[in-house]
Amino acid sequence: MMNKCIITKLLCGIFAFACLSLSVQAAPWNQLTGEQLEQKLAEKFAQGKYSKKGADSCLMCHKKNDKVMAIFGGVHGNTSQPDSPMAGLQCEACHGPLGKHNKGGKEPMIAFGKESKLPAQSQNSVCLGCHNDPKQMAWHSSSHNLDEVACSDCHNIHTDKDPVMDQLTVNDTCTSCHTQQKSDMNKRSSHPMKWDQMTCIDCHNPHGSMSESALNHTTVNDTCYSCHGEKRGPVLWEHAPVTENCANCHNPHGSVNEAMLTHRAPQLCQQCHMDDGHASRVVQQGGSDAFGGGKSCLNCHSQIHGSNHPAGSKLQR
């Protein structure tokens, strides 16, 4: 009897040690580092063990998750569209081959979003596998890519309507990161962005462009002229800062000054023009002369964007 107890205890000890050894060697995949996770996923892709049942295998566990099921309401879950992931490898088209993931969750899948351990570049490579048209041609040199912004940071795939694709909500997505611009667009002089009558993507391409600040047009001025065509010219008498860059004088996102000016006149004008020998010298009391009263310099130089008058060299008519 005593020998039996000793043998039982010995077997229990061996079993416990074996379990401990296995737990050390086969750590759960959610405990892997980002680098280890990438290596494991690369091995899974090399093996290429996709499910024969497609999405049905995934939905055996995930069908009660409303967020997962919401994909069938959008374009990515539309099986009737040949370019849709659901028309091909289905869930595995984005999340990678199933492998042994459905057998106790012992193998990782590609996860997206802020909680994913995969770096943004790895997450984005999945999206760029399909979205590689000319609209994304400048993505690799874009500020968003260089700042390691993931596609899923802005886009929501498991939904019937991606908020960033809606004109009424896209500004909310942009300003969740670009807080300075959000502050500017709520100042007293701004474009009608806070009323959603104008969007960030009217001027900028979030996927990058060949111009500065990811603008949709070649230059700042060309971007402005797409709406403010009357300022384009050509004019007989040009004002140099106007032809160079509208942003020399204006803050396109908004300002506390009239007409979105970066500074009030005359301080704005005096960044280039000295007041020596001019009646418009700075005075302590506003309104003491033409310089400080009313529209300041614009009391006389009203055609500040350029003049076509034969005698308009001073932009006065």
C-alpha positions as CSV (number, residue, x, y, z in Angstrom):
1,M,0.0,0.0,0.0
2,M,2.8,2.3,0.9
3,N,4.6,1.5,-2.3
4,K,1.5,2.4,-4.2
5,C,1.2,5.8,-2.6
6,I,4.9,6.5,-3.3
7,I,4.4,5.6,-7.0
8,T,1.3,7.7,-7.2
9,K,3.1,10.8,-5.8
10,L,6.0,10.2,-8.1
11,L,3.8,10.0,-11.1
12,C,2.0,13.2,-10.1
13,G,5.3,15.0,-9.6
14,I,6.5,13.9,-13.1
15,F,3.2,15.0,-14.6
16,A,3.4,18.4,-12.9
17,F,7.0,18.9,-14.0
18,A,6.1,18.0,-17.6
19,C,3.2,20.5,-17.6
20,L,5.5,23.2,-16.2
21,S,8.1,22.5,-18.9
22,L,5.4,22.7,-21.6
23,S,4.1,26.0,-20.3
24,V,7.6,27.5,-20.4
25,Q,8.3,26.3,-23.9
26,A,4.8,26.8,-25.4
27,A,3.9,30.2,-24.1
28,P,0.5,31.6,-25.3
29,W,0.9,33.5,-28.6
30,N,-0.6,36.7,-27.0
31,Q,2.5,36.8,-24.8
32,L,4.8,37.0,-27.8
33,T,6.7,40.2,-28.5
34,G,6.0,42.1,-31.8
35,E,9.2,40.6,-33.4
36,Q,8.3,37.1,-32.3
37,L,4.8,37.5,-33.5
38,E,6.0,38.6,-37.0
39,Q,8.3,35.6,-37.2
40,K,5.5,33.2,-36.2
41,L,3.1,34.7,-38.8
42,A,5.8,34.5,-41.5
43,E,6.1,30.8,-40.7
44,K,2.3,30.4,-41.0
45,F,2.3,32.2,-44.4
46,A,5.1,29.9,-45.6
47,Q,3.1,26.8,-44.6
48,G,-0.1,28.3,-46.3
49,K,-2.6,26.2,-44.3
50,Y,-5.8,28.0,-45.2
51,S,-9.1,26.7,-44.0
52,K,-11.2,24.7,-46.5
53,K,-14.4,26.2,-45.1
54,G,-13.3,29.8,-45.3
55,A,-15.2,32.2,-43.1
56,D,-17.4,29.4,-41.8
57,S,-14.5,28.2,-39.7
58,C,-14.0,31.6,-38.2
59,L,-17.7,32.2,-37.5
60,M,-17.9,29.1,-35.4
61,C,-16.3,31.1,-32.7
62,H,-16.7,34.7,-33.8
63,K,-20.3,34.9,-35.0
64,K,-21.6,36.2,-31.7
65,N,-19.3,39.2,-31.9
66,D,-21.2,42.1,-33.4
67,K,-18.1,43.9,-34.5
68,V,-16.9,40.9,-36.5
69,M,-20.3,40.4,-38.1
70,A,-20.6,44.0,-39.1
71,I,-18.1,43.4,-42.0
72,F,-20.9,41.8,-44.0
73,G,-22.7,45.1,-44.2
74,G,-19.8,46.8,-46.0
75,V,-17.9,46.4,-49.2
76,H,-15.2,44.2,-47.7
77,G,-17.8,41.6,-46.8
78,N,-19.7,41.7,-50.1
79,T,-19.2,38.3,-51.8
80,S,-20.8,39.6,-55.0
81,Q,-17.9,42.0,-55.7
82,P,-14.9,40.1,-57.2
83,D,-12.4,42.4,-55.6
84,S,-13.8,41.9,-52.1
85,P,-11.8,39.8,-49.6
86,M,-15.0,37.8,-49.0
87,A,-15.1,36.8,-52.7
88,G,-11.7,35.1,-52.3
89,L,-9.9,33.8,-49.2
90,Q,-12.5,35.6,-47.0
91,C,-11.4,36.4,-43.5
92,E,-8.0,34.8,-44.1
93,A,-7.4,37.3,-47.0
94,C,-6.6,39.9,-44.3
95,H,-6.0,38.0,-41.2
96,G,-3.7,35.3,-42.7
97,P,-4.0,31.5,-42.9
98,L,-6.0,29.8,-40.2
99,G,-3.5,27.0,-39.4
100,K,-4.2,25.7,-35.9
101,H,-5.7,28.9,-34.7
102,N,-9.1,27.3,-34.3
103,K,-7.7,24.5,-32.2
104,G,-7.6,26.2,-28.9
105,G,-6.2,29.5,-30.3
106,K,-2.7,28.1,-30.2
107,E,-1.5,30.1,-33.3
108,P,-1.7,33.8,-33.8
109,M,-3.6,35.7,-36.6
110,I,-2.9,39.1,-38.0
111,A,-4.6,41.7,-35.8
112,F,-5.3,45.3,-36.7
113,G,-5.7,48.4,-34.6
114,K,-4.0,50.2,-31.7
115,E,-4.0,47.0,-29.6
116,S,-2.2,45.0,-32.2
117,K,1.5,44.1,-31.5
118,L,2.3,44.2,-35.2
119,P,4.1,47.3,-36.3
120,A,2.1,49.7,-38.6
121,Q,4.2,48.7,-41.6
122,S,3.2,45.1,-41.3
123,Q,-0.4,45.9,-40.8
124,N,-0.4,48.3,-43.8
125,S,1.2,45.7,-46.1
126,V,-2.0,43.7,-45.9
127,C,-4.1,46.7,-47.1
128,L,-1.6,47.7,-49.8
129,G,-1.8,44.2,-51.2
130,C,-5.2,45.3,-52.7
131,H,-5.1,49.1,-52.4
132,N,-2.2,49.8,-54.7
133,D,-3.8,52.1,-57.3
134,P,-2.5,55.5,-58.2
135,K,-4.3,57.1,-55.3
136,Q,-1.8,55.4,-52.9
137,M,1.3,55.8,-55.1
138,A,2.8,58.4,-52.7
139,W,2.0,56.5,-49.5
140,H,5.5,55.3,-48.8
141,S,6.9,58.8,-48.7
142,S,3.9,60.3,-46.9
143,S,4.1,61.8,-43.5
144,H,1.5,59.4,-42.2
145,N,3.6,56.4,-43.3
146,L,6.8,57.9,-41.9
147,D,5.1,58.5,-38.6
148,E,4.0,54.9,-38.5
149,V,0.3,55.5,-38.8
150,A,-1.6,52.3,-39.6
151,C,-4.5,52.2,-42.1
152,S,-6.7,50.9,-39.3
153,D,-5.9,54.0,-37.2
154,C,-8.2,56.0,-39.6
155,H,-10.2,53.3,-41.4
156,N,-12.8,51.0,-39.9
157,I,-13.3,47.9,-42.1
158,H,-15.8,45.9,-39.9
159,T,-18.7,48.4,-40.5
160,D,-21.3,49.1,-43.2
161,K,-20.0,52.7,-43.5
162,D,-16.4,53.8,-42.8
163,P,-16.6,57.1,-40.9
164,V,-13.5,58.4,-42.7
165,M,-15.3,58.0,-46.0
166,D,-18.2,60.1,-44.9
167,Q,-18.0,63.9,-45.5
168,L,-19.8,64.6,-42.3
169,T,-17.4,62.6,-40.1
170,V,-14.0,62.6,-41.9
171,N,-13.0,65.8,-40.1
172,D,-13.5,64.2,-36.7
173,T,-11.1,61.4,-37.7
174,C,-8.4,63.9,-38.8
175,T,-8.7,66.2,-35.9
176,S,-8.5,63.3,-33.4
177,C,-4.7,63.6,-34.1
178,H,-4.3,67.0,-35.6
179,T,-5.4,68.9,-32.6
180,Q,-3.7,72.2,-33.5
181,Q,-5.7,72.4,-36.7
182,K,-8.9,71.5,-34.8
183,S,-8.2,74.5,-32.5
184,D,-7.6,76.7,-35.6
185,M,-10.8,75.7,-37.4
186,N,-12.8,76.7,-34.4
187,K,-11.4,80.2,-34.3
188,R,-13.6,83.1,-35.3
189,S,-12.2,83.4,-38.8
190,S,-12.0,80.0,-40.6
191,H,-13.1,77.9,-43.5
192,P,-16.6,76.3,-42.8
193,M,-15.0,73.1,-41.6
194,K,-16.6,73.0,-38.2
195,W,-20.0,72.9,-39.9
196,D,-18.8,70.1,-42.2
197,Q,-19.3,72.2,-45.3
198,M,-15.7,71.6,-46.1
199,T,-13.4,68.7,-45.3
200,C,-9.7,68.2,-44.7
201,I,-9.5,66.0,-47.8
202,D,-10.7,68.8,-50.0
203,C,-7.2,70.2,-49.8
204,H,-5.1,67.3,-48.5
205,N,-4.5,63.7,-49.5
206,P,-4.1,61.6,-46.4
207,H,-2.3,58.9,-48.4
208,G,0.4,61.4,-49.5
209,S,1.1,63.4,-52.6
210,M,4.0,64.7,-54.6
211,S,3.5,68.2,-53.2
212,E,4.2,69.8,-49.8
213,S,1.9,69.1,-46.9
214,A,0.2,66.2,-48.9
215,L,-1.8,68.8,-50.9
216,N,-4.1,67.6,-53.7
217,H,-2.6,70.2,-56.0
218,T,1.0,71.0,-56.9
219,T,1.4,74.1,-54.8
220,V,-0.4,75.9,-52.0
221,N,-1.6,78.6,-54.4
222,D,-3.0,76.1,-56.8
223,T,-4.9,74.5,-54.0
224,C,-6.4,77.8,-52.9
225,Y,-7.2,78.8,-56.5
226,S,-9.4,75.7,-56.9
227,C,-12.0,77.6,-54.9
228,H,-10.7,81.2,-54.9
229,G,-10.3,81.5,-58.7
230,E,-10.7,85.2,-58.7
231,K,-7.3,85.5,-57.0
232,R,-5.5,83.5,-59.6
233,G,-4.6,86.3,-62.0
234,P,-2.7,87.1,-64.1
235,V,-2.8,90.8,-63.1
236,L,-1.0,93.8,-64.4
237,W,0.5,94.7,-61.0
238,E,1.3,91.7,-58.8
239,H,1.9,91.6,-55.1
240,A,4.9,89.3,-54.5
241,P,3.8,87.5,-51.4
242,V,0.5,86.7,-53.1
243,T,2.1,85.1,-56.1
244,E,4.6,83.2,-53.9
245,N,2.4,81.6,-51.3
246,C,-1.1,82.4,-50.0
247,A,0.1,81.1,-46.6
248,N,2.5,84.0,-46.3
249,C,-0.4,86.1,-45.1
250,H,-3.2,83.6,-44.4
251,N,-3.6,80.6,-42.0
252,P,-5.8,78.2,-44.0
253,H,-7.0,76.4,-40.9
254,G,-8.2,79.5,-39.2
255,S,-7.2,82.6,-37.2
256,V,-8.4,85.0,-34.6
257,N,-7.8,87.8,-37.2
258,E,-10.0,88.9,-40.0
259,A,-9.8,86.9,-43.3
260,M,-7.7,84.2,-41.6
261,L,-4.7,86.5,-41.6
262,T,-1.7,85.3,-39.6
263,H,-1.3,88.8,-38.1
264,R,-3.3,92.0,-38.1
265,A,-2.4,94.9,-40.3
266,P,-0.2,96.9,-40.0
267,Q,2.0,94.3,-38.3
268,L,1.4,91.8,-41.1
269,C,2.4,94.4,-43.7
270,Q,5.5,95.5,-41.8
271,Q,7.0,92.1,-41.9
272,C,8.0,93.1,-45.4
273,H,7.4,96.9,-45.7
274,M,9.3,99.4,-43.5
275,D,7.4,102.5,-42.5
276,D,10.3,104.9,-43.1
277,G,9.2,108.0,-44.9
278,H,5.6,106.8,-44.9
279,A,2.7,108.5,-43.2
280,S,1.6,105.2,-41.8
281,R,4.1,105.0,-38.9
282,V,3.1,103.1,-35.8
283,V,1.2,105.2,-33.3
284,Q,0.1,104.5,-29.8
285,Q,-3.5,105.6,-30.3
286,G,-5.5,103.6,-32.9
287,G,-7.2,105.8,-35.5
288,S,-4.7,108.7,-35.2
289,D,-3.9,108.4,-38.9
290,A,-4.7,106.2,-41.9
291,F,-2.2,103.6,-40.6
292,G,-4.0,102.8,-37.4
293,G,-7.6,103.4,-38.2
294,G,-10.2,101.3,-40.0
295,K,-8.6,98.7,-42.2
296,S,-5.1,100.2,-41.6
297,C,-2.9,99.8,-44.7
298,L,-5.9,98.6,-46.7
299,N,-7.5,102.0,-46.3
300,C,-5.4,103.0,-49.2
301,H,-3.9,99.8,-50.7
302,S,-7.2,98.0,-51.1
303,Q,-6.2,95.8,-54.1
304,I,-3.8,93.8,-52.0
305,H,-4.1,90.7,-54.2
306,G,-3.0,92.6,-57.3
307,S,-4.4,95.3,-59.6
308,N,-5.2,95.5,-63.3
309,H,-5.6,99.3,-63.3
310,P,-3.0,101.1,-65.4
311,A,-2.1,103.3,-62.4
312,G,-2.4,100.5,-59.8
313,S,1.3,100.0,-59.2
314,K,0.7,100.8,-55.5
315,L,-2.3,98.5,-55.4
316,Q,-4.5,101.4,-54.6
317,R,-7.0,101.0,-57.4
